[in-house]
Amino acid sequence: MDNEKSKQFLIKLAKTKMPYGKYKDRFLIDLPEHYVVWYKTKGFPKGPIGEMLATVYELKVNGLEYLVRNIQKQL
């Protein structure tokens, strides 16, 4: 993924809310870590939401949530 696509993906991630389930309407970056880990073990859904959840997992595991939160502040 080139830099511009990565940037656009992170902006979209910062704006996206969970579309279903217990945490519906919560920003993906604000999902509890245990929930994202559960998805990791269960398998992320197919499509854009799954890609974003997988990215949220990596961000949370590596302590990088602040990157998305900083983007949210700028929006």
Secondary structure, DSSP 4 states (H G I P E B T S, - for coil): --HHHHHHHHHHHHH-B--SSTTTTSBGGGS-HHHHHHHHHH-PPSSHHHHHHHHHHHHHHTT-HHHHHHHHHH-
